[in-house]
Amino acid sequence: MHVSHLTLHDFRSYESAEVALEPGVTSFVGRNGQGKTNLVEAIDYLSRLQSHRVASDAPLVRAGADQAVVRAAVVKDGRTAVLEVEINPGRANRARINRSPLPRTRELVGLVRTVLFSPEDLALVKGDPAERRRFLDDLMVLRTPRLAGARADYDRVLRQRNSLLRTGRSGGRGGQEGVLATLAVWDEHLARTGAEILAERLALTDALRPYVGKAYETVARGASRDDAEIAYRPSFDLAGATTQAEIEKAIHAELARRQRDELDRGVSLVGPHRDELLLTIGTGSPAPEEPDRRSHLPVKGYASHGESWSFALALRLASYDLLRADGDDPILILDDVFAELDTDRRDQLAALVAGAEQVLVTAAVGADVPEALRGTRYRVAGGEVDRDDA
Ligand SMILES: Nc1ncnc2c1ncn2[C@@H]1O[C@H](COP(=O)(O)OP(=O)(O)OP(=O)(O)O)[C@@H](O)[C@H]1O
């Protein structure tokens, strides 16, 4: 798929912008702070309805305006659809397809699919477990858009259950004993919605694993495909549960076991919001129990800066490969990544992505972008986006 036209109104620094795009590689080059990332962020936002830079929508609206509009003509299998989202901070956003309103904004998710590489990706590896859970959930929803509903339901259940536990702890509603009856209802919701998310994350981790090893081997000099591993670590023992129904039972059992703790601490301690995607790399000598395999250490806390970057790139490349294996050709966005990479990694990355249907690249210095990814070049300066035919 590719975007053939992008229109922005009051999005970030743009009062208004119209950019015609083509399949193949397009690079946006300009000094810092000129609005290059804002352009690609708009396309990525349409894919997930979430920015890669900020958690809330307010910063996406131009200072002084009260709503932003992002509109893109998206071409898939020769057919064009015009997707539009109206961003209204503090009020409901609205989405349209070919000018017809959608009943729910989240129905837009996944109609345009992007895989975005950015300097923020280092947080995938070095940041809190929440970063890696978000990575899995974003990819899960891109592959199976109906799961956007499951994810939103789980977040809502968790918020309401936490609020009930807090109320009990502070003596409201008859204190801890008083909230128990209502808690049983929220336990049901949490176990049901949590089991769906957890089962999907387990399946996704299994599907992604071989692609991560392969991608790491390509981007990290001298590495083999066994060197990068991912493993899903639930926060409690699933006792062999793998199906959604079994996981639901396991969550119920753990909720019963931890009920006293939850009431005392006033917070939900069981569920996929406490899980971790463990990333490890092979390092040093072989493990004594497995002579063919190097011993593994967690990336977080042990890996070098370069290894951490390679792992972050491998996670994105693996996402891209997995979506392609699903029969999709997502839009690749490389936002400001080349300045962070040495020449070898730049060239390797360029070679891997050059064949995508559409690649959008941003860079402050044109010379940082490998020649294979020069493509059609735009200069971005002071909010003006002009084709550079030089
Ligand atoms: N909501 C907003 N309203 C007005 N201006 C904004 C808003 N959000 C961001 N900006 C401005 O947009 C500019 C940043 O644009 P962007 O992140 O696209 O820069 P860039 O060209 O990618 O720069 P760099 O090369 O440093 O990454 C900044 O000058 C910032 O002040």
The ligand as a Tripos MOL2 file, in Angstrom:
@<TRIPOS>MOLECULE
LIG
   31    33     1     0     0
SMALL
NO_CHARGES

@<TRIPOS>ATOM
      1 N1          1.2310   21.6340   18.3710 N.pl3     1 LIG1
      2 C1          2.1810   22.3910   17.8030 C.ar      1 LIG1
      3 N2          1.9110   23.6570   17.4270 N.ar      1 LIG1
      4 C2          2.8530   24.4170   16.8370 C.ar      1 LIG1
      5 N3          4.1070   23.9950   16.5810 N.ar      1 LIG1
      6 C3          4.4280   22.7560   16.9380 C.ar      1 LIG1
      7 C4          3.4880   21.8730   17.5610 C.ar      1 LIG1
      8 N4          4.0980   20.7050   17.8070 N.ar      1 LIG1
      9 C5          5.3440   20.8400   17.3650 C.ar      1 LIG1
     10 N5          5.5570   22.0590   16.8370 N.ar      1 LIG1
     11 C6          6.7960   22.5810   16.2440 C.3       1 LIG1
     12 O1          7.1780   21.7160   15.1820 O.3       1 LIG1
     13 C7          8.5980   21.7440   15.1080 C.3       1 LIG1
     14 C8          9.1290   20.3240   15.1610 C.3       1 LIG1
     15 O2          8.8610   19.7450   13.9900 O.3       1 LIG1
     16 P1          9.4550   18.3040   13.6850 P.3       1 LIG1
     17 O3          9.5250   17.4750   14.8920 O.co2     1 LIG1
     18 O4          8.7150   17.8100   12.5110 O.co2     1 LIG1
     19 O5         10.9420   18.7290   13.3090 O.3       1 LIG1
     20 P2         11.9690   18.0020   12.3880 P.3       1 LIG1
     21 O6         12.0720   18.7750   11.1200 O.co2     1 LIG1
     22 O7         11.6690   16.5730   12.2780 O.co2     1 LIG1
     23 O8         13.2700   18.2480   13.2710 O.3       1 LIG1
     24 P3         14.4700   17.2910   13.7290 P.3       1 LIG1
     25 O9         15.3720   17.1960   12.5600 O.co2     1 LIG1
     26 O10        15.0800   18.0900   14.8500 O.co2     1 LIG1
     27 O11        13.8750   15.9910   14.1690 O.co2     1 LIG1
     28 C9          9.1550   22.4290   16.3100 C.3       1 LIG1
     29 O12         9.6090   23.7140   15.9200 O.3       1 LIG1
     30 C10         7.9710   22.5100   17.2300 C.3       1 LIG1
     31 O13         8.0320   23.6660   18.0240 O.3       1 LIG1
@<TRIPOS>BOND
     1     1     2 1
     2     2     3 ar
     3     2     7 ar
     4     3     4 ar
     5     4     5 ar
     6     5     6 ar
     7     6     7 ar
     8     6    10 ar
     9     7     8 ar
    10     8     9 ar
    11     9    10 ar
    12    10    11 1
    13    11    12 1
    14    11    30 1
    15    12    13 1
    16    13    14 1
    17    13    28 1
    18    14    15 1
    19    15    16 1
    20    16    17 2
    21    16    18 1
    22    16    19 1
    23    19    20 1
    24    20    21 2
    25    20    22 1
    26    20    23 1
    27    23    24 1
    28    24    25 2
    29    24    26 1
    30    24    27 1
    31    28    29 1
    32    28    30 1
    33    30    31 1
@<TRIPOS>SUBSTRUCTURE
     1 LIG1         1 GROUP 0 **** ****
